[in-house]
């Protein structure tokens, strides 16, 4: 296909061409925003590695009832409204890896932005939350933790 054929196709299919341009711009904007958001998304295997290294602080932002139904081993349950840099669990963790987990990823992303603004250096979120952890066939424990 050459340039003239491409222009002819675009002329015959203006809506399709505009949709392609729009999607391309949206993808580029999303990727640029991801680069500048200040925190990382971790896959379940990456979080497993951090947990096994023993230096990660894993915070589950789920409601207490959801947390008790199943959570990642070693994670601590903190409600999003209580998650401040002065929280006793976080006060000594500014240089440690802090990984935020929730059921959908929305609460984690919001909390990650808050912690980055407060000066936390290594903030991450579990990409896909607890459902991604379960899809990777990794275990959850029940109870208060």
N, C-alpha and C positions, 0 to 999 in steps of 0.2 A: 504494500500500500504506500503510495506516495502522498506528498503534501496536497496536491490538487484533489485527489480522491477523498482525503480527509476533510478538506474544506467543503467539497460537494456533499459528503455525508452530513456534516454539521448543518449545512443549508437545508437539506431535506428533512432533518430531524432536530429542529431547534429546541424542543422541550427536553429531549434526551441529552442533548449537548449541554444545556443549562444544568440539568440534574447532575451530570458527570462533573462539571466544574464546581457546583455547589458541594458535592460530596468530597471532592478533592480538597477544597478549601477547609471544610469541616474537619477532615482527618488531620490536615497539617496544623490547624489551630489547636486541636486536642493534644497532639503530640508536643507542640511547643508549650502548652500549659502544663503538661505532665513534667517536662524538664524543669520548670521553674516553681513547682509547688513546694519543694523543700523537704519532702519525705519520700521514702521508698515504698513500693509495693512488694511484698514477699509472697512467693509461692509457698505452699505447705511444706515442701521439702527444705526450703531455705530456713523456714521457721524451726523446723525440726533440728537442723544443724545448729542454730543459735541456742535452742533449748539444751541440746546435748553439750554444747561448749560451756554451759552453766553460768553465763554472764548476762543473759537477757531478762528483762523485766516484762512479763507478759500480762497485759491488763485486758480483761474481758469487760466490755461496756454493756453487756446484756442486762436485762431486768433480772432481779434476784431469782425469780421463778424459773426463767429460762436457763440461767447459770446452773441452778441445781439439777436441771434435767440433763445437762451434759456440757462439759467445758474441757479445755485443753489442760492436761496435767501441769500443775505448777502455776497456772494462771490465777490472778487475783481479780475478784469482782469489784469494780468501782463504777458507780453510776455516773453518767456523763456530766451531770450538774455538779458532782463532787470532785471532778477531775480538774484540779488546779495545780500549778507548780509547787504550792505549799503543802499539798497532800502528803501525809506521812510516808506513803509508799514511794512517792516520786522525789521527795526532798533530797535524797542522796543519790539519785539516779541520773543527774544531768549529763554525765559522761558515759553512762551505760547505754547499751541498746534497749530502747523501749519499744515494744511491739503492741499495737492496739488491735483488738479483735472485737467484732460485733457480729450480729446475725446477717447483716446485709452489706456492710461496708460504708454506709452513709455516716453513722455515728463515729466510726473510726477516722474517717477522713477529716471531719470537723475537729475532732479532738487532736489529731496530728497537727493540724494548722495552729491550734492554740499552743501546743507544746513547743513547736518550732519558734513561734513568736516569743515564747518565754525563755528561749535560750537553750533548749534541749538539742544536743548535737546529733544524736543517732535515733531518729524517730522513724518507725515503719508501721505499715498496716498489713494485715493478712489479706491478700487479694482474694476476694470472694467470701471472706468471713468463715464462719463455722461450716456453712454448706460446702465450701471448697475443701476444708479440712476433712469432712466426712467423705466427699467424693474421692479424695486421695486415699481412702481406706485407712485413715489414721484414727487412733482411739480417742474417745472422750471418757471422762470420769464423771460420776454423778455425786451429788451432795454439795455441801458448802465449800469444799475445797480443802 
